[in-house]
Amino acid sequence: MLSGVRLRKYGYIGAVLAAVGAIGFAVSRGFAWGDRVSPLCMAMVVAGLLSMLYSPWVRLRARRRSGRYAVEGAYDITDDNIMMRSGSESGGIAWDGVAEVRDTPEFWIVYVGRMPATVIPRRLMSAEDAETLRAYMAERGLLQSR
């Protein structure tokens, strides 16, 4: 996934494209050659708008996709690792291998390196357990807010 800084660049570039295109379109109306330039200006405005909409679109898709990382089953979270059990399958992630944990309204996204490894849905735990886990992750310096 693209970083927030790179996604912001698309927004800035899009704003510049849209502004230059709109100014060019407005100025070209007063000149004889305006009919030849106005399609280019309109294309710049449209490209700018699409570029500005790219960042929200990427984030929306990431939020939708990350919900599929959740395992329906049981989570056993200890000081050493996170164990996920679903039916006959189980797997785990050692806390030492976790690079960061991102906080979202519905779950925590656990990253190993730069890749999301799993999500921990809050709906599967009590409010007290969720707060205990949040404090533990914050204490280890893993928790990143949205």
C-alpha positions, -999 to 999 in steps of 0.1 A, spaced: 0 0 0 11 35 -7 23 56 23 3 86 34 30 109 22 29 95 -13 -9 96 -13 -9 132 -3 14 140 -32 -14 128 -56 -38 152 -39 -13 182 -43 -5 173 -79 -42 170 -86 -50 204 -70 -23 220 -91 -35 203 -123 -71 213 -117 -62 249 -108 -39 253 -139 -65 237 -161 -93 259 -147 -72 291 -151 -62 281 -186 -97 274 -195 -110 307 -182 -81 327 -199 -84 309 -232 -120 320 -236 -108 355 -243 -85 346 -272 -90 333 -307 -69 302 -301 -90 294 -271 -110 267 -289 -78 248 -296 -66 249 -260 -98 244 -241 -99 206 -246 -64 204 -230 -75 226 -201 -106 205 -195 -84 173 -196 -61 189 -170 -91 197 -147 -105 162 -150 -70 146 -145 -66 168 -114 -99 158 -99 -92 121 -105 -58 125 -89 -73 142 -58 -99 114 -56 -72 87 -58 -61 89 -21 -96 85 -6 -103 56 -30 -71 37 -20 -79 42 17 -115 30 12 -104 -1 -7 -78 -8 20 -104 -6 48 -127 -29 30 -100 -54 22 -85 -54 57 -117 -67 72 -111 -100 53 -79 -106 73 -100 -113 104 -103 -150 115 -137 -161 126 -128 -182 156 -107 -176 187 -78 -154 195 -55 -162 223 -33 -132 231 -4 -136 255 27 -115 263 46 -136 238 23 -140 208 -11 -138 191 -26 -172 184 -56 -175 160 -77 -206 158 -104 -213 133 -118 -247 129 -90 -272 125 -64 -245 115 -43 -223 138 -15 -199 134 4 -174 155 25 -142 154 52 -135 179 51 -100 194 88 -97 187 80 -99 149 53 -73 150 65 -40 135 34 -19 142 -3 -21 150 -27 4 134 -58 14 153 -91 15 134 -126 19 147 -134 -18 143 -101 -36 147 -64 -35 151 -43 -42 120 -11 -61 130 18 -56 107 48 -79 104 74 -58 85 54 -37 60 27 -63 54 -5 -66 73 -4 -101 89 -38 -102 107 -65 -81 123 -78 -83 158 -115 -75 158 -127 -56 188 -162 -72 186 -147 -105 196 -135 -92 230 -149 -74 260 -142 -37 265 -119 -45 294 -99 -70 274 -97 -45 245 -84 -18 268 -58 -41 283 -46 -51 249 -45 -15 237 -24 -5 268 0 -34 262 5 -25 226 10 12 234 35 3 262 56 -17 236 54 12 212 35 -7 186 3 12 185 -2 37 157 -34 57 153 -52 59 120 
